[in-house]
Amino acid sequence: MNKDRDTEKNNGLVDIDTSHRVEAESNPDVLDSLERREMQRMAELIACVGKVDVFSDDIGDEFKVIREDGSTQGIFKTWAVPVMPFLEANKLDELSKGVKDTNDMGFWEAIGTDGRETIERWSDRLRENPIGVHQTLEHWRGWSETQDRRLTEIFLDEELPEDADEASAVLLSRLLISFAYSAPFYHLEAMVADMNETEGNPIRHNENHSREGGALDMAGMLLPAALNKVVESEQLNWNGTNWNSIVESLHKLDDHESKVVLRLSARLGVEPADVVFAANVLEWIPVSVGGKKNDIDSVSAQEMILEALERTPRTVADVARDANAKIRFLNWFPAVRTDENFTSGTSWRYAAVCDTASSLLQRVEAGGVLDSDFESIFQSNLASQVQQLDATSAKGRFMVQLFEEGKFSESVIAKTEAILPKYMETVSKKLVEKRMIEAIVELSKASSRTEFGGKAAGIWEAAMAVGSENVIDGVALNTDFITALLDSDEQIRVLMHDMQTTSDIDSTISIGDEIVKNIDNLMIPVNIIQKLKARFSGEKLVVRSSSSDEDSTINGSAAGIYESVEVESDDVEDGVKHVVKSFFMHKAVTYRHMQGLPHTPSMSVVVTSLKSGPGGAIFTEGNSRGWNMNIGASPKDVVEGKDTVQSIDVDSINFENRFVDTHAVEKTVALAMKIEDRLGGKIDMEFIIPDGRPIALQNRAINLHTHKEDVREAAVPNRAISIDDLSELSDIAVNDGDILNLVLGENIDIEQFQGDLFRFLTINKGAVAQIDLPRPIPGTSHFANIAMHLGIKLHYDGANK
């Protein structure tokens, strides 16, 4: 199939059957708009799947194969398309044309002046802006991850056809759709690992940053040891481990182990059981790929993980390393919890791409679905190379490459071209259906900051630490639903595009005013409003914002930037609209402009019952003792700064308080201190005491992580050891007083995941001062992060990396 696949078919896909509805009571016009917009987005993203050679050429690609004619074929970074700027500017059609024309000309020439300006504008906003980079990378990483998880669920519910050609056609269609929705993820991964200062990449790695690596790279190497007690698996043997046993094992954790699990859960936005699952996965996978439970004693591993998590990224490169480390670490987590997580090692993160790629490759290797003339060439020259690739997604890229080249059989190609349009229609409807089902989430399940914003996630984190009975009960409308709703309105979508593409603050504010007016006429699906009314029937409510740039661990609370409102349950729709409007109001637009943040909506809306009683906010000092509390007749009085509010601290706890007794104050302090102890760092907890028992209304991290100012300098080596094969590591005896310089041979490909070497460095922490590399590596690579975290100097041709 040619790269410029049938445009007429893609355009025709927008005219879809809208008889399918999520729920009968939903307004048809809203669902029609949501489904049409999803279909349009899917078609545009699929058209952006292609080899563009932006972040690498064939020779420099991290993953490649030697083709049948002897040429080198890059199949990973060469396929990374710079899609994020075009998504934010609503210009995917502009990008898809550039990808299509890349066969005939270079990518930068193909996208033209307008395309270059879109990328340059985006890059200029983010360069030298760690907060902006963090928000952008997290938003699109989370967006791709959510879509991949939904696609995984959709694919799991489907039976593949028995006919081999038809099954291959469905798998190819799934793979194209999965790669399309994962485009931001692969852009992110290539961008943060880019050492060539590629045009349009805001991340530069030659700045004078700290020698600390990505925190979650260390967690991946140390987690099985840290949670040794609850790691039941062995290499390629689950030993009967299943989800029931993993959930039960949480009760076996001591206080220190619980802190490791809870802090990783909070950092990743995952359930604690998922962290224990990952520890078992890392033990289960082959020894060369991850840390093991006997590598180091549990207490040391726990301390090293907690220490690694105490770092706030300060530079763009710091943020990039953390993002890359997070991507890698999440490889070992579930996308969907199923028995197959254990029985076949499937439905892990990024499963829509990886599981589909694996299934398709199995059918290709079984024979009969490739072109007959190419079949023997593949089996003799290519199959073994593809099998040896570390990245399953790279194997999938190669399958798409063969499809684009027409290397599949005529029957498979014809069936794929026939199936793809209708399959896209089916999947787009199911994605909208899942968005509707997942739109309203209980706060006790609102785990991810990218999906639910800082306010909702902060409550979830507090509930993990102190129990859901001690935090406010309520729900969140997730960011994906709010964003899709705004994007489905044609007028608002055009205005949001204009807001993203102007740099003049006065014009941006003016556009925001127009969006606010249009939100009054925005139609919210009837069933969503009915569910909210039923959930809070007859109650007075507080409707609050929960944006991803609020209560962030990198840029603070942004308190007061977005608005809250009190409404009756029957007026909850007006309350939701009011909060969404506040994203586009003057103070919010000005704040984001000042911080260099995108105006792409990334807002969740939190709805809770309005409780009455005294309350306020308590600020802890992060040392298990110090605190300061502001308390008034209601939490609102404290937020509004009324002069009746009283302040007390650790030294004046017995001071007579006009609002609550000393016992209530002590309970509030104990609640805040427990959250601080379990989650780490200083906290700001908003609370209410309706009946003598405090309830947390909000939980913010205040400089949650600290950054060590004392950067370790590597000691001078007193012993050099040359290694030509990693198997030689087991023969190295490290003596007391040794300060090693490891000299790696040419045959060691350090860019690949080298678990054995990482384990050696972790076990012998402090004994290795320098590693001489056979070739330069990206500063954001997994190996560079581990080395930086351990204070190890990387040396190549006399240049300290």
MONORJO-V587628 format. One record per backbone hydrogen bond with DSSP energy under -1.0 kcal/mol. NH is the residue of the N-H (numbers start at 1). CO is the residue of the C=O. If there is no record, write none. Layout:
[[NH	CO] [NH	CO]]
This chain:
[[5	3] [10	6] [11	7] [12	8] [13	9] [14	11] [15	12] [16	14] [26	23] [31	27] [32	28] [33	29] [34	30] [35	31] [36	32] [37	33] [38	34] [39	35] [40	36] [41	37] [42	38] [43	39] [44	40] [45	41] [46	42] [47	43] [48	45] [49	46] [52	78] [53	78] [65	73] [67	71] [70	67] [73	65] [75	63] [79	76] [80	77] [83	81] [87	83] [88	84] [89	85] [90	87] [91	86] [95	91] [96	92] [97	93] [98	94] [99	95] [100	96] [101	97] [104	101] [105	101] [110	106] [111	107] [115	111] [116	112] [117	113] [118	114] [119	115] [120	116] [121	117] [122	118] [123	119] [124	120] [125	121] [126	122] [127	123] [129	126] [133	129] [134	130] [135	131] [136	132] [137	133] [138	134] [139	135] [140	136] [141	137] [142	138] [143	139] [144	140] [145	141] [146	142] [147	143] [148	144] [149	145] [150	146] [151	147] [152	148] [153	149] [154	150] [155	151] [156	152] [157	153] [158	155] [167	163] [168	164] [169	165] [170	166] [171	167] [172	168] [173	169] [174	170] [175	171] [176	172] [177	173] [178	174] [179	175] [180	176] [181	177] [182	178] [183	180] [186	182] [187	183] [188	184] [189	185] [190	186] [191	187] [192	188] [201	198] [209	207] [217	214] [218	214] [219	215] [220	216] [221	217] [222	218] [223	219] [226	222] [227	223] [228	225] [230	227] [231	228] [234	237] [236	284] [237	234] [241	238] [246	242] [247	243] [248	244] [249	245] [251	248] [252	249] [253	250] [258	254] [259	255] [260	256] [261	257] [262	258] [263	259] [264	260] [265	261] [266	262] [267	263] [268	264] [269	265] [270	265] [274	271] [276	272] [277	273] [278	274] [279	275] [280	276] [281	277] [282	278] [283	279] [284	280] [285	281] [289	286] [295	292] [301	297] [302	298] [303	299] [304	300] [305	301] [306	302] [307	303] [308	304] [309	305] [310	307] [319	315] [320	316] [321	317] [322	318] [323	319] [324	320] [325	321] [326	322] [327	323] [328	324] [329	325] [330	326] [331	328] [332	329] [333	330] [335	347] [336	347] [341	338] [342	339] [343	339] [344	340] [346	340] [349	333] [354	350] [355	351] [357	353] [358	354] [359	355] [360	356] [361	357] [362	358] [363	359] [364	360] [365	361] [366	362] [371	407] [375	371] [378	374] [379	375] [380	376] [381	377] [382	378] [383	378] [386	382] [387	383] [388	384] [389	386] [395	391] [396	392] [397	393] [398	394] [399	395] [400	396] [401	397] [402	398] [403	399] [404	400] [405	401] [406	403] [407	402] [409	369] [413	409] [414	410] [415	411] [416	412] [417	413] [418	414] [419	415] [420	416] [423	419] [424	420] [425	421] [426	422] [427	423] [428	424] [429	425] [430	426] [431	427] [432	428] [433	429] [434	430] [435	431] [436	432] [437	433] [438	434] [441	476] [443	474] [445	442] [446	443] [447	445] [452	448] [453	449] [454	547] [457	453] [458	454] [459	455] [460	456] [461	457] [462	458] [463	459] [464	460] [465	461] [466	462] [467	463] [470	467] [471	468] [472	696] [475	607] [476	441] [477	605] [478	439] [479	451] [482	478] [483	479] [484	480] [485	481] [486	482] [487	483] [488	484] [489	486] [493	489] [494	490] [495	491] [496	492] [497	493] [498	494] [499	495] [500	496] [501	497] [508	504] [509	505] [510	506] [511	507] [512	508] [513	509] [514	510] [515	511] [516	512] [517	513] [518	514] [519	515] [521	518] [522	519] [529	525] [530	526] [531	527] [532	528] [533	529] [534	530] [535	531] [536	532] [539	536] [541	567] [542	608] [543	565] [544	606] [546	604] [548	602] [550	547] [551	557] [552	556] [556	552] [561	558] [565	543] [567	541] [569	539] [571	568] [572	569] [575	571] [576	572] [577	573] [578	574] [579	575] [580	576] [581	577] [582	578] [583	580] [584	581] [589	585] [590	586] [591	587] [592	588] [593	589] [594	590] [595	591] [596	592] [597	592] [604	546] [605	477] [606	544] [607	475] [608	542] [610	540] [615	632] [616	687] [617	630] [618	685] [619	628] [620	683] [621	626] [628	619] [629	648] [630	617] [631	646] [632	615] [638	634] [639	635] [640	636] [642	637] [645	642] [646	631] [648	629] [650	627] [652	649] [655	652] [665	661] [666	662] [667	663] [668	664] [669	665] [670	666] [671	667] [672	668] [673	669] [674	670] [675	671] [676	672] [677	673] [678	674] [679	675] [680	676] [684	700] [685	618] [686	698] [687	616] [688	695] [689	614] [695	688] [696	470] [697	686] [698	686] [700	684] [702	682] [711	709] [718	739] [719	739] [721	741] [723	743] [728	725] [729	726] [731	728] [732	729] [738	735] [740	767] [741	719] [742	770] [743	721] [744	772] [745	723] [748	745] [750	748] [752	749] [755	288] [758	754] [759	755] [760	756] [761	757] [762	758] [763	759] [764	760] [765	762] [767	764] [769	740] [770	740] [771	793] [772	742] [773	795] [781	778] [785	781] [786	782] [787	783] [788	784] [789	785] [790	786] [791	788] [792	787] [793	769] [795	771] [796	799] [799	796] [801	794]]
